[in-house]
Amino acid sequence: MGKKEKSQYKDIKEPQQNNPVQAKEAEAISKLPDDVQEKLKAIKSKLEKFQKKVLEKFDKYIMGIALMPPPKPEELQQLQQMQLPPGQQLPSLQSPQSEPKPEDKDKIHVLVLVDDSDSRTMSKFELKDKLTAIVQSIGHEIDPNITPQTLILSELWQNCFDAKYELLQLMALSAPIHDTGMLSAIKIAEVHKTMVLKKFEKYIVSYVLAGSLVQGKATPSSDIDVWIVIDDTDVKKMTRVELKDKLRAIIIGMGIEAGELTGIRNKINIQVYILTDFWDSLREANPVIFTLLRDGVPFFDRGIFMPWKQLLKMGKIKPSAEAIDIFMGSGEQVIRRVQLKLNEIGMEDIYYALLTPSQAALMLYGVAPPSPKETGTLMRDIFVNKEKLLEDKFIKTLEKVVEVRKSIEHGEKKELTGKEIDELMDDGDKYLKRIKRLFTQIEKIREQQEMLSIYDTITTVMRDVLRLEGTEKIKEDELLKIVEDKLVSEGKMPSKLLRTLQEVMKAKKDYDDKKLSKVEIEKLHHDSAELIKFLVEYIQRKRVRDLERVKIRLKHGSKFGEVILLGNEAYITYDLDAEEKEITKAKLNDDGSLGQLEKSSFEEMEKSLANVQFPQKTSIKERMFEDLKKVFGNEVEILMGY
């Protein structure tokens, strides 16, 4: 073995001191028999050559190269099937051709993950065929036993969309040789997902990889963003806030554990949603949720995430900035295609190129997209006549395109001449440029309205928080001082959120003085979300604590019951562990006794809890203890700190 070749293995026996993972691997290798060590070194040398040649050839397109464990027959067939052109099938596993061969034990299975997101000159299948042939050739030149499997990223994601997760499991067991970040993300997410499903599988709705990695915008310092949606629709023993807090703490703890197991520490960023909150955010057009649906890749899904993703693509979900972008972008893309492929384009493309941005403009204004035949009329009513933002000649352009399409559809016009297509394209191009300017005009109006909405929301919720702290009437110019004294100084709210509130108040003043800039509005959007979230969760936590103060927990026989005292009425639950809970209610008399018991329900109790004003002043008088014995029996026990 030459001097140069020996130097390649130096890092195995003498790991860098600042790399604990590498040090542990080297220590484990050093304890193996000499012949096994030599075999590992030989494989490592070959893989280094393979990596170098592949990166020299394709560099920026290679997202990862990994040494795979020997795949099971069905996994190997799935990988091999993905190397074939569409429609071509491998023989079934039962055929003699799929029987394992003795020489297969020496195969070195290598996965090459390729980014095909910016492939423009050829289809993804052509790209994959070309890459596969070249990569296999490189592997065989180095060692015939090197068996590379080329996988393009879009195909991996499509497997996830189709609920086929076997490849993810195989990749989680791989040893990365080269990684731009995607292999690490898949490994830790798959390990974490497995831990979460093992603990909470019945309640997990979706586990989704999202963020800059799936958007193609990741940097070496980017987090690995995962979202978990948990079904809370059958929760009865605790409030939804309690459920979310408990599960979130456990799941984030599992994320830390997964980081330790994989050596990928402080990278995974976990967001936990309960299904009811997720659905509320979806209905309210929360941009974060729409971005998740648009870009996210499900690593586990019970059949909810993918239908929502498809509905967003179809424009069937309540309009949001993302949905508007999709409409606008589709128009521009189609116009470009018209310009490049005149001979292949029909009237449908020009029609939708103008129609979808028109509907997007109405959506941005706050109107649900109308039917195609009503779009022109509604555009004229709103943007020409009411708001004076658009010239009528552009509505006539849209109406002309609609009319031409209609005449072709009904057979009144047999074909379009090249001159007519040129005219329609020219008019369509002018129309789209004008609609872009219209978007800017509408956004300016909406930004000012949204700024006022943010201000009203924050000040209203802040007053609710201060009311819970005992401060009722607050003048606008006193709000900042009271928040600082009552919340920040007492450590109940971070000081950085006080600065956000100060910025909101300043933005309102700038708006009143007509000095509000677009930069201020964008910053306000970003910063106010954290403040609003904190205030809402503060109110929820406060209500949970206040609720605990009006609960009497007790034991009767082998059962545990509960009495909740709300103002002048009490709700009684006889067995907290029962699947179908028996709940009654009674009036609270002035002497502390219970009135006539009436049948009630969990829903009625939750409604009363939602309407009650905390803090409630509650006392338990002697008559209450006497009535509790009548309800639960003489052996009833009052539980403290339960």
C-alpha positions in Angstrom: 0.0 0.0 0.0 1.5 3.3 -1.1 2.2 6.4 1.1 -0.6 8.3 -0.6 -3.1 5.5 -0.2 -2.2 5.1 3.5 -2.9 8.7 4.1 -6.5 8.3 3.0 -7.1 6.2 6.1 -5.4 8.4 8.6 -8.7 9.9 9.8 -10.0 6.5 10.7 -7.3 5.8 13.3 -6.6 9.3 14.3 -9.9 11.2 14.4 -10.0 15.0 14.9 -10.5 15.8 18.5 -13.3 18.3 17.8 -15.5 15.6 16.1 -17.0 13.3 18.8 -19.1 11.3 16.3 -16.1 10.6 14.1 -14.1 9.7 17.2 -16.7 7.1 18.4 -16.8 5.6 14.9 -13.0 5.3 14.7 -12.9 3.7 18.2 -15.5 1.1 17.2 -13.6 0.3 13.9 -10.3 -0.1 15.8 -11.9 -2.9 17.9 -12.8 -5.0 14.8 -10.6 -7.8 13.5 -7.8 -6.8 11.2 -9.3 -8.3 8.0 -12.6 -6.6 8.6 -10.8 -3.3 9.2 -8.9 -3.7 5.9 -12.2 -4.4 4.1 -13.8 -1.3 5.5 -10.8 0.8 4.5 -10.9 -0.6 1.0 -14.6 0.2 0.7 -14.0 3.7 2.1 -11.3 4.3 -0.5 -13.5 3.2 -3.4 -16.4 5.3 -2.1 -14.2 8.4 -1.9 -13.1 7.9 -5.5 -16.8 7.4 -6.5 -17.9 10.5 -4.6 -15.1 12.6 -6.2 -15.9 11.6 -9.7 -19.6 12.0 -9.4 -19.2 15.5 -7.8 -16.7 16.5 -10.5 -19.3 15.5 -13.1 -22.6 16.9 -11.6 -21.5 18.9 -8.5 -24.4 21.3 -7.7 -27.1 18.8 -8.7 -25.9 16.2 -6.2 -27.8 16.6 -2.9 -26.4 13.5 -1.2 -24.4 10.3 -1.6 -24.9 7.5 0.9 -23.8 4.0 1.6 -27.0 1.9 2.0 -27.5 -1.2 4.1 -28.2 -4.3 2.0 -31.8 -3.8 1.0 -34.5 -6.4 1.4 -35.7 -8.0 -1.9 -38.8 -5.9 -2.0 -36.8 -2.7 -1.2 -34.2 -3.6 -3.8 -37.0 -4.2 -6.4 -38.6 -0.8 -5.5 -35.2 1.0 -6.1 -34.6 -0.9 -9.3 -38.1 -0.2 -10.5 -37.5 3.5 -10.1 -34.6 3.3 -12.5 -36.9 2.0 -15.3 -38.8 4.2 -17.8 -42.5 4.8 -16.9 -44.7 1.8 -17.8 -41.9 -0.8 -17.8 -42.1 -3.4 -14.9 -39.7 -5.7 -13.2 -40.5 -9.4 -12.8 -42.4 -10.2 -9.6 -40.5 -11.1 -6.4 -41.7 -14.7 -6.8 -40.0 -15.2 -10.2 -36.6 -17.0 -10.4 -35.0 -13.7 -11.6 -35.6 -12.1 -8.2 -33.8 -14.9 -6.2 -30.8 -13.5 -4.4 -27.4 -14.5 -5.9 -24.3 -15.5 -3.9 -22.3 -12.7 -5.3 -24.8 -10.1 -4.1 -23.3 -10.3 -0.6 -20.3 -8.3 -2.0 -22.4 -5.6 -3.6 -21.8 -2.1 -2.3 -25.2 -0.3 -2.5 -24.9 3.4 -2.9 -27.7 5.9 -3.2 -27.2 9.1 -5.2 -29.8 11.8 -4.5 -30.2 14.3 -7.3 -31.9 17.7 -7.3 -34.0 18.0 -10.4 -35.9 21.1 -9.4 -34.3 23.4 -12.0 -34.3 20.9 -14.9 -35.6 22.8 -18.0 -34.1 21.2 -21.1 -35.4 17.7 -20.6 -38.1 15.8 -18.7 -37.3 14.4 -15.3 -37.4 10.8 -16.8 -34.9 11.8 -19.5 -32.7 13.5 -16.8 -32.9 10.4 -14.6 -32.0 8.0 -17.4 -29.0 10.0 -18.4 -27.8 10.4 -14.8 -28.3 6.8 -14.0 -26.3 5.6 -17.0 -23.4 7.9 -16.2 -23.4 7.2 -12.4 -23.5 3.5 -13.0 -20.6 3.8 -15.4 -18.5 5.7 -12.9 -19.3 3.1 -10.2 -18.4 0.1 -12.4 -15.1 1.8 -13.5 -14.0 1.9 -9.8 -15.4 -1.5 -8.8 -18.0 -3.7 -10.5 -19.5 -4.4 -7.0 -20.5 -0.7 -6.6 -24.2 -0.7 -7.3 -25.4 2.9 -7.5 -29.1 3.7 -7.4 -29.9 7.2 -8.7 -32.9 8.9 -7.2 -34.2 12.3 -8.2 -35.8 14.4 -5.5 -39.1 14.9 -7.2 -39.6 11.1 -7.4 -38.8 10.7 -3.7 -41.3 13.4 -2.8 -43.9 11.7 -5.1 -43.4 8.5 -3.2 -44.3 10.4 0.0 -47.3 12.0 -1.7 -48.4 8.4 -2.6 -48.0 7.3 1.0 -45.0 5.0 0.1 -42.5 5.6 2.9 -40.2 2.5 2.6 -37.4 4.5 0.9 -37.4 7.0 3.7 -36.9 4.2 6.2 -34.0 2.8 4.1 -32.4 6.2 3.8 -32.6 6.7 7.6 -30.4 3.6 8.0 -27.8 4.9 5.4 -24.3 6.2 6.1 -23.9 9.6 4.4 -20.7 10.0 2.3 -21.7 13.5 0.9 -24.6 15.5 2.1 -25.8 19.1 1.4 -28.3 18.7 4.2 -31.2 16.7 2.8 -30.0 13.3 3.9 -29.5 14.6 7.5 -33.0 16.0 7.4 -34.6 12.7 6.2 -32.6 10.7 8.7 -33.5 12.7 11.8 -37.1 13.3 10.7 -37.6 9.6 10.0 -36.1 8.6 13.4 -38.2 11.2 15.2 -41.4 10.2 13.3 -40.9 6.6 14.3 -40.6 7.6 17.9 -43.7 9.8 17.8 -45.8 7.2 16.0 -44.7 4.5 18.5 -46.0 6.7 21.3 -49.0 8.4 19.8 -49.8 6.6 16.6 -53.6 6.6 17.2 -53.6 10.4 17.5 -51.1 11.4 14.8 -52.9 12.9 11.7 -49.8 14.0 9.7 -46.0 14.3 10.1 -44.7 16.7 7.5 -41.2 17.9 6.4 -41.4 21.6 5.5 -39.5 24.8 5.4 -36.5 25.9 3.3 -35.3 22.3 2.6 -38.4 21.4 0.6 -38.5 24.9 -0.9 -35.0 24.5 -2.3 -33.8 27.5 -0.3 -31.8 25.8 2.4 -28.4 27.0 3.6 -25.9 25.0 5.8 -27.3 26.8 8.9 -31.0 26.2 8.0 -33.2 24.3 10.5 -34.9 21.0 9.7 -38.6 22.1 10.0 -41.2 19.4 10.8 -44.9 19.8 11.5 -47.0 17.4 13.4 -50.8 17.5 13.5 -52.6 15.7 16.3 -56.2 14.6 16.4 -57.9 16.2 19.5 -61.5 15.8 18.5 -62.2 13.1 21.1 -60.5 14.8 24.0 -62.6 14.8 27.2 -60.4 14.6 30.2 -58.5 17.8 29.8 -58.7 21.1 27.9 -57.2 21.4 24.5 -54.6 23.8 25.8 -53.5 21.3 28.4 -53.4 18.5 25.7 -51.3 20.6 23.3 -48.8 21.7 26.0 -48.3 18.1 27.3 -47.9 16.5 23.9 -45.7 19.4 22.6 -43.3 18.9 25.5 -43.1 15.1 25.0 -42.6 15.4 21.2 -39.9 18.1 21.4 -38.2 15.9 24.0 -38.2 13.1 21.5 -36.7 15.5 18.9 -33.7 16.1 21.3 -33.4 12.3 21.8 -33.5 11.8 18.0 -30.7 14.4 17.6 -28.6 12.5 20.1 -29.2 9.1 18.3 -28.3 10.5 14.9 -25.7 13.0 15.9 -27.7 15.7 14.2 -28.1 18.1 17.2 -29.9 21.4 17.5 -31.2 21.2 13.9 -34.7 19.9 14.1 -37.4 22.5 14.6 -40.7 20.9 15.6 -44.1 22.6 15.3 -47.1 20.8 17.0 -50.6 21.6 16.0 -53.8 20.1 17.4 -56.3 19.4 14.6 -58.9 21.9 15.7 -56.3 24.7 15.8 -54.9 23.6 12.4 -58.4 23.7 10.9 -59.1 27.2 12.4 -55.8 28.5 10.9 -56.8 27.0 7.6 -60.2 28.6 7.6 -58.7 32.0 8.6 -56.2 31.8 5.7 -53.1 31.7 7.9 -50.2 32.2 5.5 -47.9 29.9 7.5 -50.4 27.0 7.2 -50.9 27.7 3.5 -47.1 27.7 2.9 -47.0 24.3 4.8 -49.7 22.8 2.6 -48.1 24.2 -0.6 -44.5 23.1 0.0 -44.7 20.4 2.7 -43.9 16.7 2.1 -45.8 14.2 4.2 -43.6 11.5 5.9 -46.8 10.2 7.4 -50.4 11.0 6.6 -53.8 9.5 7.5 -55.5 10.9 4.4 -56.0 14.5 5.6 -52.9 16.5 4.6 -52.8 15.4 0.9 -56.5 16.2 0.2 -56.0 19.6 1.7 -52.8 20.1 -0.4 -54.7 19.2 -3.6 -57.6 21.5 -2.6 -55.1 24.4 -2.2 -53.7 23.6 -5.7 -57.2 23.6 -7.1 -57.9 27.0 -5.5 -60.8 25.5 -3.5 -59.6 26.8 -0.1 -60.4 30.3 1.2 -58.2 32.8 -0.6 -54.8 33.7 0.9 -51.6 35.4 -0.3 -50.3 32.0 -1.4 -53.4 31.1 -3.4 -53.3 34.5 -5.1 -49.7 34.0 -6.0 -50.6 30.7 -7.6 -53.3 32.3 -9.7 -51.1 35.2 -10.8 -48.1 33.0 -11.5 -50.1 30.6 -13.6 -51.1 33.5 -15.9 -47.6 34.6 -16.4 -46.3 31.1 -17.1 -49.0 30.5 -19.6 -48.3 33.7 -21.5 -44.6 32.7 -21.7 -45.7 29.3 -23.1 -47.9 31.1 -25.7 -45.0 33.2 -26.8 -42.6 30.1 -27.1 -45.1 27.6 -28.7 -47.5 29.6 -30.9 -48.3 26.6 -33.1 -49.2 24.3 -30.2 -51.4 26.8 -28.3 -55.1 27.0 -28.4 -57.6 29.5 -27.2 -57.9 27.8 -23.8 -54.5 28.9 -22.7 -55.0 32.6 -23.5 -58.4 32.5 -21.9 -57.1 31.1 -18.6 -54.0 33.3 -18.7 -56.3 36.3 -18.4 -59.0 34.8 -16.3 -57.0 33.4 -13.4 -55.1 36.7 -12.6 -58.5 38.5 -12.9 -59.9 36.2 -10.3 -56.7 36.6 -8.2 -57.2 40.4 -8.2 -60.8 39.9 -6.9 -59.5 37.5 -4.3 -56.9 40.0 -3.1 -59.6 42.6 -2.9 -61.6 40.2 -0.6 -64.2 38.8 -3.0 -64.5 35.1 -3.6 -63.6 34.2 -7.2 -66.8 34.3 -9.3 -67.7 32.1 -12.3 -65.8 32.9 -15.5 -68.7 34.5 -17.2 -69.3 36.8 -14.2 -65.6 37.8 -13.8 -65.6 40.7 -16.3 -68.8 42.2 -14.9 -67.6 42.0 -11.3 -64.2 43.5 -12.3 -65.9 46.5 -14.0 -68.3 47.0 -11.0 -65.5 47.0 -8.4 -62.3 48.2 -10.0 -63.6 50.5 -12.8 -66.9 52.0 -11.3 -66.4 51.7 -7.5 -62.7 52.1 -6.8 -61.6 53.9 -10.0 -58.5 51.8 -10.1 -58.7 50.3 -13.6 -59.5 51.5 -17.1 -62.5 50.0 -18.8 -60.5 49.2 -22.0 -58.8 46.3 -20.1 -62.2 44.8 -19.1 -63.1 44.9 -22.8 -59.9 42.9 -23.5 -61.0 40.2 -21.1 -64.5 40.2 -22.5 -63.2 39.8 -26.0 -61.1 36.8 -25.0 -64.1 35.2 -23.3 -66.3 35.9 -26.3 -63.7 34.3 -28.7 -63.4 31.2 -26.6 -67.2 30.9 -26.4 -67.6 31.2 -30.2 -64.9 28.4 -30.7 -66.6 26.2 -28.0 -70.0 26.5 -29.7 -68.6 25.9 -33.1 -69.4 29.4 -34.4 -65.7 30.0 -35.1 -63.8 27.1 -36.6 -60.2 28.3 -36.2 -58.0 31.2 -35.2 -55.6 32.8 -37.6 -52.0 33.5 -36.7 -52.8 37.2 -36.9 -55.7 36.8 -34.4 -53.5 34.9 -32.0 -50.8 37.6 -32.3 -53.4 40.3 -31.5 -54.9 38.3 -28.6 -51.4 37.7 -27.2 -50.4 41.3 -27.5 -53.6 42.4 -25.8 -53.2 39.7 -23.2 -49.6 40.8 -22.4 -50.7 44.4 -21.9 -53.6 43.2 -19.8 -51.3 41.2 -17.5 -48.9 44.1 -17.1 -51.9 46.3 -16.1 -53.2 43.7 -13.7 -49.8 43.6 -12.0 -50.1 47.4 -11.3 -53.7 46.8 -10.1 -52.3 44.3 -7.6 -50.0 47.0 -6.2 -52.9 49.4 -5.9 -55.1 46.8 -4.1 -52.3 45.8 -1.8 -51.8 49.4 -0.7 -55.4 49.6 0.3 -55.3 46.2 2.0 -52.1 47.0 3.9 -53.6 50.0 5.5 -56.7 48.0 6.4 -54.7 45.2 7.8 -52.6 47.6 9.9 -55.7 48.9 11.6 -56.9 45.3 12.0 -53.6 44.3 13.7 -53.8 47.4 16.0 -57.4 46.7 17.0 -56.7 43.0 17.6 -53.6 43.6 19.7 -55.1 46.4 21.8 -58.3 44.4 22.4 -56.5 41.2 23.5 -54.0 43.2 25.6 -57.0 44.9 27.4 -58.4 41.4 28.0 -55.1 40.2 29.5 -54.9 43.3 31.8 -58.6 42.8 32.8 -57.6 39.3 34.0 -54.8 41.0 36.0 -57.4 43.2 37.7 -57.1 46.4 35.6 -60.4 47.4 34.0 -60.6 50.8 32.3 -57.5 51.8 30.4 -56.9 54.9 28.4 -55.1 54.5 25.1 -52.2 56.7 26.1 -51.8 54.7 29.4 -51.7 51.3 27.8 -47.9 51.0 27.4 -47.1 52.1 30.9 -49.7 49.7 32.5 -48.4 46.8 30.4 -44.8 47.6 31.5 -45.9 47.8 35.2 -48.3 44.9 35.4 -46.8 42.4 33.0 -43.2 43.1 32.0 -41.9 44.3 35.4 -43.5 41.3 37.2 -41.9 38.9 34.7 -45.2 37.8 33.1 -44.4 39.0 29.6 -40.9 39.2 27.8 -39.6 42.8 27.4 -39.1 42.2 23.6 -42.9 41.9 23.3 -43.3 45.3 25.0 -41.1 46.7 22.2 -43.4 45.1 19.6 -46.3 46.8 21.3 -44.5 50.1 21.2 -43.9 49.6 17.4 -47.7 48.8 16.9 -48.6 52.1 18.8 -46.1 54.0 16.7 -47.4 52.5 13.5 -50.9 53.6 14.4 -49.7 57.1 15.0 -47.8 57.1 11.7 -51.0 55.9 10.0 -53.0 58.7 11.5 -50.4 61.2 10.3 -50.3 59.5 6.8 -46.6 58.6 7.3 -46.9 54.8 7.5 -44.4 53.1 5.1 -44.5 49.7 3.4 -41.4 48.7 5.4 -43.2 49.4 8.7 -46.3 47.5 7.6 -44.2 44.4 6.6 -42.3 44.5 9.9 -45.5 44.9 11.8 -46.9 41.8 10.1 -43.9 39.8 11.1 -43.5 41.0 14.7 -47.2 41.2 15.7 -47.9 37.5 15.1 -45.6 36.5 18.0 -47.2 39.1 20.3 -50.8 38.0 19.5 -49.9 34.3 19.9 -48.3 35.1 23.3 -51.3 37.1 24.5 -53.9 34.5 23.4 -51.9 31.6 25.1 -51.5 33.8 28.2 -55.3 34.2 28.4 -55.8 30.4 27.9 -53.3 29.5 30.5 -54.8 32.0 32.9 -58.2 30.5 32.4 -56.9 27.0 33.0 -55.4 28.1 36.3 -58.5 30.0 37.3 -60.6 27.0 36.4 -58.5 24.8 38.7 -59.5 27.1 41.6 -63.2 26.5 41.2 -62.9 22.7 40.9 -63.6 20.2 43.8 -61.9 16.8 43.1 -63.3 13.9 45.2 -63.3 10.1 45.5 -66.3 7.9 46.2 -65.6 4.2 46.3 -63.2 3.3 43.5 -64.4 6.3 41.3 -63.1 9.8 41.0 -65.6 12.7 40.5 -65.5 16.4 40.1 -67.6 19.5 41.0 -67.1 22.8 39.1 -68.5 25.9 40.8 -69.4 28.6 38.2 -71.1 31.6 39.8 -74.5 30.5 40.8 -74.4 27.0 39.4 -72.4 23.8 39.7 -71.6 21.0 37.2 -71.1 17.5 38.7 -69.1 14.7 36.9 -69.5 11.4 38.7 -66.7 9.3 37.0 -63.9 11.2 35.3 -62.5 7.9 33.8 -65.8 6.8 32.3 -65.9 6.8 28.5 -69.5 8.2 28.5 -69.5 10.7 31.4 -72.6 11.3 33.4 -72.9 15.0 34.1 -75.5 16.9 36.1 -75.9 20.5 37.1 -77.6 22.3 40.0 -78.2 25.8 41.2 -76.0 27.1 44.0 -78.1 28.5 46.8 -77.1 31.4 49.0 -76.6 29.1 52.0 -74.0 27.0 49.9 -76.4 24.1 49.3 -77.1 22.5 45.9 -80.5 22.9 44.3 -82.4 20.3 42.3 -80.1 18.2 40.1 -80.7 18.3 36.4 -79.3 16.2 33.6 -76.5 18.0 31.7 -73.8 17.2 29.1 -70.0 17.8 28.4 -71.0 20.2 25.6 -73.2 22.3 27.9 -70.5 22.4 30.6 -67.8 23.5 28.0 -70.2 26.3 26.7 -70.7 27.6 30.3 -66.9 27.5 30.9 -66.4 29.5 27.7 -68.8 32.2 28.8 -67.8 32.5 32.4 -65.8 35.6 33.5 -62.7 34.8 35.6 -61.6 35.3 38.3 -64.5 33.7 40.2 -64.8 34.1 43.9 -65.9 30.8 45.3 -66.4 29.5 48.9 -67.5 26.1 50.2 -70.0 26.3 53.0 -71.1 23.5 55.4 -74.3 22.8 53.4 -72.2 22.0 50.4 -70.4 19.2 52.3 -73.7 17.8 53.4 -75.1 17.8 49.8 -71.9 16.1 48.5 -72.6 13.2 50.9 -76.1 12.9 49.5 -74.8 12.9 45.9 -71.7 10.7 46.3 -72.4 8.8 49.5 -71.2 9.2 53.1 -67.7 7.8 52.3 -66.9 10.6 49.9 -63.4 12.0 50.2 -62.3 15.6 49.2 -58.9 15.4 47.3 -56.4 18.2 47.8 -53.7 18.9 45.1 -55.1 16.2 42.9 
